[in-house]
Amino acid sequence: MHVLDHATQPLETWRDGVMTLMRVSATIQSRQLCIFEQFCDPGLGAPMHLHAVEEVLEVVAGEAEVTLRDESMIVTANQSVLIPAGARHGFKNVGTGILHVRATLAAAIFEASYDDRAELSRRYVPDNA
């Protein structure tokens, strides 16, 4: 049994005002899931992008404007959006406090293709891969 102590996992700055906690990925022996949390300052979030796999984006706290393809909607705490594989999406914090979201992807390696080619693409793969 492999117990993960999320309290000891580091927060990373993915972009100014967006901190990320990678909870589960291939780096800790996951084979089918990538789960991470993000903490976004007001007005900030994730730019338009897509994944090759399905994703569930859950708002833990705050208010997010989630855009899926050409539709936008306000999503609040205890609400989730199912994002189909290959669907362009993004979100931003439209509240006044910190937006806390949890994302679950159906792949152990995080990969994204961003509309903005200057956006850094991260990959969470094991060191021995």
TORPAMI-569068 format. One record per residue: z, y, x of N, C-alpha, C in turn; residue number from 1; residue in three letters. Coordinates in nm, 3 decimals, always signed. Layout:
REM TORPAMI-569068
n.pz;n.py;n.px;ca.pz;ca.py;ca.px;c.pz;c.py;c.px;n;res
Z;Y;X;Z;Y;X;Z;Y;X;NUM;ALA;
...
END
This chain:
REM TORPAMI-569068
n.pz;n.py;n.px;ca.pz;ca.py;ca.px;c.pz;c.py;c.px;n;res
+0.000;-0.118;+0.085;+0.000;+0.000;+0.000;+0.000;+0.123;+0.089;1;MET;
-0.084;+0.217;+0.054;-0.096;+0.341;+0.131;-0.047;+0.455;+0.041;2;HIS;
+0.070;+0.511;+0.071;+0.126;+0.621;-0.008;+0.087;+0.751;+0.059;3;VAL;
+0.031;+0.841;-0.018;-0.009;+0.971;+0.034;+0.099;+1.074;+0.002;4;LEU;
+0.142;+1.147;+0.102;+0.239;+1.254;+0.082;+0.162;+1.386;+0.080;5;ASP;
+0.127;+1.431;-0.040;+0.046;+1.552;-0.052;+0.118;+1.676;-0.001;6;HIS;
+0.251;+1.671;+0.002;+0.327;+1.786;+0.053;+0.303;+1.809;+0.202;7;ALA;
+0.258;+1.705;+0.272;+0.234;+1.720;+0.416;+0.087;+1.744;+0.449;8;THR;
+0.001;+1.738;+0.348;-0.141;+1.761;+0.373;-0.167;+1.911;+0.389;9;GLN;
-0.254;+1.949;+0.481;-0.275;+2.092;+0.506;-0.365;+2.158;+0.401;10;PRO;
-0.339;+2.285;+0.377;-0.429;+2.368;+0.298;-0.535;+2.422;+0.392;11;LEU;
-0.658;+2.427;+0.345;-0.769;+2.481;+0.425;-0.828;+2.602;+0.354;12;GLU;
-0.873;+2.698;+0.430;-0.946;+2.810;+0.373;-1.093;+2.771;+0.367;13;THR;
-1.147;+2.754;+0.244;-1.289;+2.720;+0.231;-1.375;+2.845;+0.230;14;TRP;
-1.321;+2.951;+0.177;-1.384;+3.084;+0.182;-1.272;+3.182;+0.155;15;ARG;
-1.291;+3.309;+0.185;-1.185;+3.407;+0.164;-1.133;+3.397;+0.021;16;ASP;
-1.000;+3.384;+0.007;-0.938;+3.380;-0.124;-0.944;+3.247;-0.194;17;GLY;
-0.992;+3.142;-0.126;-1.000;+3.007;-0.186;-0.940;+2.907;-0.087;18;VAL;
-0.823;+2.855;-0.124;-0.755;+2.756;-0.043;-0.776;+2.617;-0.105;19;MET;
-0.793;+2.516;-0.022;-0.824;+2.381;-0.069;-0.728;+2.279;-0.009;20;THR;
-0.682;+2.188;-0.094;-0.601;+2.075;-0.052;-0.680;+1.949;-0.083;21;LEU;
-0.727;+1.881;+0.022;-0.802;+1.757;+0.005;-0.700;+1.645;-0.014;22;MET;
-0.687;+1.594;-0.137;-0.585;+1.494;-0.168;-0.632;+1.352;-0.132;23;ARG;
-0.754;+1.319;-0.168;-0.807;+1.184;-0.147;-0.953;+1.196;-0.107;24;VAL;
-0.990;+1.123;-0.003;-1.131;+1.117;+0.039;-1.148;+0.999;+0.133;25;SER;
-1.265;+0.984;+0.185;-1.293;+0.875;+0.279;-1.207;+0.885;+0.404;26;ALA;
-1.158;+1.004;+0.435;-1.076;+1.019;+0.556;-0.944;+0.945;+0.545;27;THR;
-0.901;+0.911;+0.426;-0.777;+0.835;+0.409;-0.804;+0.700;+0.342;28;ILE;
-0.921;+0.647;+0.364;-0.960;+0.513;+0.323;-1.000;+0.499;+0.176;29;GLN;
-1.023;+0.608;+0.107;-1.077;+0.598;-0.028;-1.221;+0.549;-0.018;30;SER;
-1.262;+0.467;-0.112;-1.397;+0.414;-0.109;-1.485;+0.468;-0.222;31;ARG;
-1.422;+0.521;-0.329;-1.501;+0.562;-0.444;-1.465;+0.698;-0.501;32;GLN;
-1.360;+0.763;-0.450;-1.317;+0.889;-0.509;-1.291;+0.996;-0.403;33;LEU;
-1.316;+1.119;-0.442;-1.276;+1.237;-0.366;-1.203;+1.326;-0.466;34;CYS;
-1.077;+1.357;-0.435;-0.997;+1.442;-0.524;-0.942;+1.556;-0.440;35;ILE;
-0.963;+1.677;-0.487;-0.909;+1.792;-0.415;-0.867;+1.900;-0.513;36;PHE;
-0.779;+1.987;-0.468;-0.731;+2.098;-0.548;-0.772;+2.228;-0.479;37;GLU;
-0.798;+2.329;-0.562;-0.829;+2.460;-0.507;-0.742;+2.564;-0.574;38;GLN;
-0.707;+2.665;-0.496;-0.624;+2.776;-0.540;-0.705;+2.902;-0.512;39;PHE;
-0.748;+2.970;-0.619;-0.845;+3.080;-0.607;-0.784;+3.211;-0.652;40;CYS;
-0.801;+3.313;-0.570;-0.761;+3.448;-0.607;-0.846;+3.498;-0.722;41;ASP;
-0.798;+3.600;-0.795;-0.878;+3.656;-0.906;-1.018;+3.696;-0.860;42;PRO;
-1.117;+3.660;-0.943;-1.256;+3.692;-0.915;-1.327;+3.594;-0.824;43;GLY;
-1.252;+3.497;-0.769;-1.311;+3.405;-0.672;-1.311;+3.261;-0.725;44;LEU;
-1.388;+3.175;-0.659;-1.398;+3.035;-0.700;-1.501;+2.963;-0.617;45;GLY;
-1.589;+2.889;-0.684;-1.693;+2.813;-0.616;-1.830;+2.864;-0.661;46;ALA;
-1.917;+2.898;-0.567;-2.051;+2.944;-0.604;-2.133;+2.829;-0.663;47;PRO;
-2.245;+2.862;-0.721;-2.332;+2.761;-0.783;-2.374;+2.657;-0.679;48;MET;
-2.360;+2.530;-0.721;-2.390;+2.418;-0.633;-2.411;+2.293;-0.718;49;HIS;
-2.442;+2.183;-0.651;-2.451;+2.055;-0.722;-2.406;+1.943;-0.630;50;LEU;
-2.369;+1.832;-0.694;-2.332;+1.710;-0.623;-2.424;+1.599;-0.672;51;HIS;
-2.443;+1.498;-0.592;-2.525;+1.383;-0.632;-2.449;+1.290;-0.725;52;ALA;
-2.319;+1.314;-0.742;-2.234;+1.228;-0.824;-2.166;+1.310;-0.934;53;VAL;
-2.114;+1.238;-1.033;-2.041;+1.300;-1.143;-1.910;+1.361;-1.091;54;GLU;
-1.865;+1.469;-1.158;-1.741;+1.537;-1.122;-1.665;+1.572;-1.249;55;GLU;
-1.533;+1.566;-1.239;-1.446;+1.621;-1.343;-1.376;+1.740;-1.281;56;VAL;
-1.389;+1.856;-1.343;-1.322;+1.977;-1.297;-1.214;+2.012;-1.399;57;LEU;
-1.090;+2.005;-1.356;-0.975;+2.029;-1.443;-0.905;+2.158;-1.404;58;GLU;
-0.875;+2.242;-1.503;-0.796;+2.362;-1.478;-0.649;+2.322;-1.494;59;VAL;
-0.574;+2.336;-1.385;-0.432;+2.304;-1.387;-0.352;+2.426;-1.433;60;VAL;
-0.390;+2.543;-1.384;-0.323;+2.669;-1.421;-0.423;+2.783;-1.407;61;ALA;
-0.416;+2.877;-1.500;-0.502;+2.994;-1.495;-0.620;+2.982;-1.590;62;GLY;
-0.718;+3.069;-1.567;-0.838;+3.074;-1.650;-0.961;+3.078;-1.560;63;GLU;
-1.055;+2.989;-1.588;-1.178;+2.983;-1.510;-1.297;+3.005;-1.602;64;ALA;
-1.393;+3.080;-1.554;-1.524;+3.083;-1.618;-1.607;+2.978;-1.546;65;GLU;
-1.639;+2.870;-1.616;-1.717;+2.760;-1.559;-1.860;+2.772;-1.608;66;VAL;
-1.953;+2.768;-1.515;-2.095;+2.769;-1.549;-2.150;+2.631;-1.519;67;THR;
-2.213;+2.572;-1.620;-2.277;+2.442;-1.607;-2.421;+2.460;-1.651;68;LEU;
-2.512;+2.443;-1.556;-2.654;+2.472;-1.577;-2.664;+2.619;-1.618;69;ARG;
-2.707;+2.649;-1.741;-2.723;+2.789;-1.784;-2.620;+2.831;-1.887;70;ASP;
-2.513;+2.753;-1.902;-2.411;+2.783;-2.002;-2.278;+2.813;-1.933;71;GLU;
-2.209;+2.918;-1.980;-2.078;+2.953;-1.926;-1.974;+2.947;-2.036;72;SER;
-1.851;+2.908;-1.996;-1.742;+2.898;-2.091;-1.610;+2.922;-2.019;73;MET;
-1.514;+2.979;-2.090;-1.380;+2.997;-2.034;-1.303;+2.867;-2.055;74;ILE;
-1.244;+2.817;-1.946;-1.167;+2.693;-1.948;-1.026;+2.727;-1.900;75;VAL;
-0.925;+2.678;-1.973;-0.786;+2.712;-1.941;-0.706;+2.586;-1.907;76;THR;
-0.579;+2.606;-1.875;-0.491;+2.496;-1.832;-0.497;+2.379;-1.930;77;ALA;
-0.499;+2.259;-1.873;-0.505;+2.132;-1.947;-0.639;+2.109;-2.014;78;ASN;
-0.743;+2.174;-1.963;-0.879;+2.149;-2.009;-0.963;+2.107;-1.889;79;GLN;
-1.060;+2.021;-1.915;-1.149;+1.970;-1.810;-1.293;+1.984;-1.854;80;SER;
-1.381;+1.986;-1.757;-1.525;+1.987;-1.781;-1.583;+1.868;-1.706;81;VAL;
-1.660;+1.786;-1.775;-1.731;+1.676;-1.711;-1.866;+1.729;-1.665;82;LEU;
-1.891;+1.719;-1.537;-2.013;+1.773;-1.478;-2.102;+1.655;-1.438;83;ILE;
-2.217;+1.642;-1.502;-2.305;+1.530;-1.471;-2.357;+1.537;-1.327;84;PRO;
-2.389;+1.422;-1.272;-2.448;+1.416;-1.138;-2.576;+1.499;-1.136;85;ALA;
-2.591;+1.580;-1.031;-2.711;+1.660;-1.014;-2.716;+1.789;-1.094;86;GLY;
-2.610;+1.820;-1.172;-2.610;+1.942;-1.254;-2.556;+2.061;-1.174;87;ALA;
-2.630;+2.171;-1.174;-2.585;+2.293;-1.107;-2.463;+2.347;-1.182;88;ARG;
-2.361;+2.386;-1.106;-2.239;+2.439;-1.167;-2.164;+2.524;-1.065;89;HIS;
-2.069;+2.598;-1.117;-1.981;+2.680;-1.035;-1.870;+2.732;-1.123;90;GLY;
-1.772;+2.798;-1.063;-1.665;+2.856;-1.143;-1.604;+2.975;-1.069;91;PHE;
-1.536;+3.060;-1.148;-1.461;+3.169;-1.087;-1.337;+3.198;-1.169;92;LYS;
-1.238;+3.250;-1.102;-1.112;+3.288;-1.163;-1.132;+3.417;-1.242;93;ASN;
-1.114;+3.411;-1.373;-1.127;+3.530;-1.457;-0.991;+3.579;-1.505;94;VAL;
-0.883;+3.520;-1.454;-0.748;+3.563;-1.490;-0.693;+3.662;-1.389;95;GLY;
-0.565;+3.693;-1.405;-0.500;+3.789;-1.315;-0.414;+3.722;-1.209;96;THR;
-0.384;+3.593;-1.227;-0.305;+3.519;-1.129;-0.394;+3.424;-1.050;97;GLY;
-0.330;+3.333;-0.979;-0.403;+3.233;-0.901;-0.457;+3.126;-0.995;98;ILE;
-0.584;+3.091;-0.980;-0.645;+2.980;-1.053;-0.623;+2.853;-0.973;99;LEU;
-0.569;+2.750;-1.039;-0.545;+2.620;-0.975;-0.632;+2.519;-1.047;100;HIS;
-0.726;+2.460;-0.974;-0.815;+2.358;-1.031;-0.804;+2.230;-0.950;101;VAL;
-0.832;+2.118;-1.016;-0.840;+1.988;-0.949;-0.978;+1.931;-0.977;102;ARG;
-1.044;+1.887;-0.872;-1.177;+1.828;-0.886;-1.171;+1.682;-0.844;103;ALA;
-1.237;+1.597;-0.923;-1.249;+1.456;-0.891;-1.397;+1.422;-0.889;104;THR;
-1.443;+1.376;-0.775;-1.583;+1.336;-0.759;-1.592;+1.185;-0.746;105;LEU;
-1.700;+1.128;-0.799;-1.721;+0.983;-0.798;-1.783;+0.937;-0.667;106;ALA;
-1.730;+0.986;-0.557;-1.773;+0.945;-0.423;-1.660;+0.980;-0.327;107;ALA;
-1.641;+0.900;-0.226;-1.532;+0.925;-0.132;-1.565;+1.034;-0.030;108;ALA;
-1.692;+1.065;-0.016;-1.735;+1.169;+0.078;-1.776;+1.292;-0.001;109;ILE;
-1.714;+1.406;+0.029;-1.749;+1.531;-0.038;-1.879;+1.583;+0.020;110;PHE;
-1.976;+1.604;-0.067;-2.101;+1.667;-0.028;-2.146;+1.757;-0.142;111;GLU;
-2.199;+1.873;-0.107;-2.250;+1.965;-0.207;-2.371;+2.038;-0.151;112;ALA;
-2.464;+2.070;-0.240;-2.579;+2.154;-0.205;-2.560;+2.285;-0.278;113;SER;
-2.549;+2.393;-0.203;-2.522;+2.524;-0.259;-2.651;+2.603;-0.279;114;TYR;
-2.656;+2.682;-0.386;-2.769;+2.772;-0.407;-2.781;+2.869;-0.290;115;ASP;
-2.666;+2.919;-0.243;-2.661;+3.010;-0.129;-2.663;+2.926;-0.002;116;ASP;
-2.774;+2.921;+0.065;-2.789;+2.836;+0.183;-2.694;+2.875;+0.297;117;ARG;
-2.635;+2.996;+0.290;-2.541;+3.039;+0.393;-2.402;+2.977;+0.372;118;ALA;
-2.378;+2.921;+0.253;-2.248;+2.861;+0.222;-2.227;+2.737;+0.308;119;GLU;
-2.109;+2.724;+0.365;-2.077;+2.611;+0.451;-2.064;+2.484;+0.367;120;LEU;
-2.134;+2.380;+0.404;-2.124;+2.251;+0.337;-2.028;+2.164;+0.417;121;SER;
-1.923;+2.117;+0.351;-1.824;+2.034;+0.419;-1.847;+1.888;+0.387;122;ARG;
-1.814;+1.802;+0.481;-1.821;+1.658;+0.459;-1.686;+1.600;+0.501;123;ARG;
-1.629;+1.520;+0.414;-1.502;+1.455;+0.446;-1.531;+1.307;+0.467;124;TYR;
-1.551;+1.272;+0.594;-1.582;+1.135;+0.632;-1.479;+1.089;+0.735;125;VAL;
-1.457;+0.959;+0.744;-1.362;+0.909;+0.844;-1.409;+0.940;+0.985;126;PRO;
-1.314;+0.953;+1.077;-1.347;+0.982;+1.216;-1.432;+0.874;+1.280;127;ASP;
-1.418;+0.751;+1.233;-1.494;+0.640;+1.293;-1.625;+0.610;+1.222;128;ASN;
-1.667;+0.697;+1.131;-1.792;+0.673;+1.056;-1.913;+0.710;+1.139;129;ALA;
END
